[in-house]
Structures are given as structure tokens and as C-alpha cells.
């Protein structure tokens, strides 16, 4: 049993950064400002929370959870694009 636990390897730095980039790209696909910023902020916060994980099993578990969140965000981006509001947010109008 101990050998099975030690067989778990932590994701590489490149894999982690690639996953973060994918989450941020997916966040940019939301047309609604509030949802887009929430997904972006939550993605960055999640990676910052797990920045200090040194246990390979815990890092692998956090990476797997982030991958599942990426799939959820991708599905939600499609759904939101189908029902996108026609009016821009006040925050988006002010930034123009």
C-alpha cells in the first residue's frame, strides 16, 4: 500500500501553468462581466491557495480538482453564450 501512495507524482510546473492559462482563457469567454471576473478571480485564488503544496499526493489532488473545475467552466461558458445578456454591464460601459 505504501508503494501505491508514493507512486502518485505531483504535476510539473508547466502542467500547472498550462492549466491556469486554460482557466483564464475560459474565463475570458464569458460575455457577462461579473461572471467573467468571478471565474478569473476564483481561478487565481485557487492557485494561490495551493501554491505551497509540497506533498505530491495533495498537489495531484488539487491539480485534478482544478482540471474538473476547468471542464465545468468550459461547459458553463457555452451555456452562458447561449443566454448572454444583450446589454453590457455598467462597469464595461465605463471602461470604454
FIDOTOR-638757 format. One line per 8 residues: number of its first residue (from 1); their letters; for each residue x, y, z of N, C-alpha, C, O. Coordinates in steps of 0.05 Angstrom, whole numbers, m for minus. Atoms other than C-alpha are relative to their C-alpha. Example, Ala and Ser with C-alpha at 12.3 -4.5 7.8 and 13.67 -1.06 7.14 Angstrom:
<votors>
1> AS> 18,m24,0,246,m90,156,18,24,0,39,24,13 | m16,m24,m1,273,m21,143,m15,22,14,m5,44,18
</votors>
This chain:
<votors>
1> XXXXXXXX> 16,m24,0,0,0,0,17,25,0,10,45,m13 | m18,m23,m1,57,48,15,11,7,m28,16,30,m34 | m12,m5,27,85,39,m55,m21,13,m18,m13,28,m36 | 21,m12,17,18,58,m86,m2,30,6,m7,46,m12 | 1,m29,m7,17,124,m47,24,15,m10,21,38,m18 | m24,m14,10,88,140,m67,1,1,m30,17,16,m41 | 0,0,29,72,126,m140,m14,25,m11,m11,31,m34 | 13,m24,9,30,189,m143,21,22,m3,37,28,15
9> XXXXXXXX> m19,m21,5,70,244,m175,m14,27,m3,m36,29,m13 | 10,m27,2,59,318,m170,1,10,m29,20,2,m43 | m2,m11,27,43,355,m234,24,19,m3,32,31,16 | m23,m18,5,100,393,m266,m9,29,0,m32,35,m2 | 6,m29,1,105,468,m264,m13,8,m26,m32,25,m26 | 11,m6,26,90,471,m338,m29,m9,m2,m46,5,m13 | 28,9,0,26,430,m329,m17,18,17,m40,24,9 | 16,m17,m17,3,474,m272,m5,27,m13,m27,37,m13
17> XXXXXXXX> 3,m26,14,16,538,m311,m18,m2,m24,m33,16,m30 | 18,4,23,m18,509,m372,m29,m2,9,m47,9,m5 | 27,2,m10,m79,492,m331,m11,28,9,m34,35,3 | 8,m27,m8,m81,562,m301,m6,17,m25,m26,32,m26 | 5,m15,24,m75,593,m371,m27,m9,m13,m42,8,m23 | 25,10,11,m132,548,m395,m24,11,15,m45,19,3 | 22,m11,m16,m176,571,m337,m4,30,m6,m27,39,m8 | 3,m29,5,m161,644,m351,m11,5,m29,m27,23,m33
25> XXXXXXXX> 11,m2,27,m175,634,m426,m30,m6,0,m46,7,m14 | 28,7,m2,m241,601,m408,m16,22,13,m38,28,5 | 13,m22,m14,m258,658,m361,m5,23,m20,m26,36,m18 | 3,m22,19,m248,708,m418,m23,m5,m20,m32,13,m33 | 22,6,19,m302,672,m459,m27,8,11,m46,9,m5 | 26,m8,m11,m358,693,m412,m5,29,m8,11,47,m4 | 7,m27,10,m394,753,m441,m8,18,23,m5,43,22 | 8,m16,m22,m421,776,m374,24,8,18,39,m10,26
33> XXXXXXXX> m23,m11,m15,m371,820,m337,2,m13,28,24,m22,36 | 0,11,m27,m390,795,m267,9,m29,1,25,m37,17 | m7,29,1,m385,721,m285,29,m3,m9,44,m19,3 | m27,2,11,m321,731,m325,20,7,22,40,m7,26 | m18,m8,m21,m287,768,m267,0,m20,23,20,m25,36 | 2,20,m21,m313,717,m216,17,m24,m7,33,m34,10 | m15,24,8,m284,658,m255,30,6,0,46,m11,9 | m28,m8,1,m219,695,m266,12,2,29,33,m10,34
41> XXXXXXXX> m9,m4,m27,m212,715,m193,1,m26,16,20,m31,30 | 1,25,m15,m233,647,m166,23,m19,m10,34,m34,6 | m22,17,11,m182,612,m212,26,9,12,42,m8,22 | m25,m10,m11,m125,656,m189,2,m5,30,23,m13,40 | 0,5,m29,m145,650,m116,5,m30,6,19,m36,25 | m4,29,m4,m148,574,m121,28,m8,m4,39,m25,11 | m29,7,4,m78,570,m149,17,12,21,37,0,29 | m16,m12,m21,m52,618,m97,m3,m16,26,17,m18,41
49> XXXXXXXX> 4,16,m24,m83,576,m41,17,m25,0,27,m33,21 | m15,26,2,m47,514,m66,29,4,m8,42,m16,m15 | m28,m6,8,19,548,m82,21,m14,16,41,m22,6 | m20,12,m18,54,518,m22,m3,m30,4,7,m40,24 | 4,29,m4,33,446,m32,26,m15,m9,34,m12,m32 | m25,15,6,95,402,m28,m5,m30,0,12,m45,m10 | 7,29,m1,62,335,m15,m10,m8,m28,m29,4,m38 | 8,7,28,57,301,m84,m29,m9,m2,m42,m3,m22
57> XXXXXXXX> 28,10,1,m10,268,m67,m19,24,2,m39,24,m12 | 18,m24,m3,m41,334,m44,1,17,m25,m19,28,m34 | m3,m16,24,m13,370,m105,m15,m13,m23,m28,1,m39 | 14,14,22,m40,317,m152,m30,2,4,m45,4,m16 | 28,m2,m5,m108,320,m118,m10,28,m6,m32,31,m18 | 8,m27,6,m111,396,m123,0,4,m31,m17,18,m41 | m1,m2,29,m90,391,m197,m24,m13,m13,m36,m2,m31 | 23,14,11,m145,340,m211,m25,16,5,m43,18,m12
65> XXXXXXXX> 23,m16,m6,m196,385,m176,m1,24,m18,m23,32,m28 | m1,m24,18,m174,445,m218,m7,m8,m28,m20,7,m43 | 7,10,27,m180,403,m282,m30,m4,m2,m42,2,m22 | 29,3,1,m251,385,m264,m15,27,1,m35,30,m12 | 12,m27,0,m266,458,m249,2,13,m28,m15,28,m36 | m3,m10,27,m239,475,m318,m21,m11,m18,m33,4,m35 | 22,12,16,m288,427,m350,m27,12,6,m43,17,m12 | 25,m13,m8,m345,457,m311,m1,28,m11,m22,36,m22
73> XXXXXXXX> 0,m28,11,m324,528,m331,m4,0,m30,m17,17,m41 | 3,1,29,m319,507,m404,m30,m5,m7,m40,7,m26 | 29,5,6,m390,478,m403,m17,24,7,m35,31,m9 | 15,m23,m7,m416,539,m367,4,23,m20,m15,39,m25 | m5,m21,20,m383,586,m418,m18,m5,m24,m28,15,m36 | 17,6,23,m422,551,m473,m29,7,7,m43,19,m9 | 28,m6,m8,m488,556,m434,m4,30,2,m24,41,m8 | 3,m29,m3,m476,630,m417,0,13,m28,m13,33,m31
81> XXXXXXXX> m1,m13,26,m460,645,m490,m27,m3,m14,m35,14,m31 | 27,4,11,m529,617,m509,m20,20,11,m39,28,m3 | 19,m17,m13,m564,662,m460,13,26,9,6,37,30 | m15,m24,m7,m518,723,m459,m19,24,0,m35,27,m17 | 16,m24,m1,m549,789,m438,8,18,m24,31,19,m32 | m5,m18,23,m556,839,m495,12,27,9,24,41,m7 | m9,m25,m10,m538,898,m451,26,m4,16,28,m23,31 | m25,2,m14,m468,910,m425,m3,9,29,m21,25,35
89> XXXXXXXX> m1,m8,m27,m452,918,m352,8,29,2,22,39,m15 | m8,m27,m4,m444,988,m324,31,2,1,42,22,m8 | m29,0,m2,m372,971,m308,14,m2,m27,35,10,m31 | m11,2,27,m359,952,m380,m4,26,m16,14,34,m32 | 6,m25,14,m391,1016,m406,19,22,9,29,38,m8 | m17,m21,m11,m349,1060,m360,29,m4,m10,43,16,m13 | m28,5,8,m284,1027,m383,5,7,m29,29,9,m38 | m4,m7,29,m296,1046,m456,8,28,m3,11,37,m26
</votors>
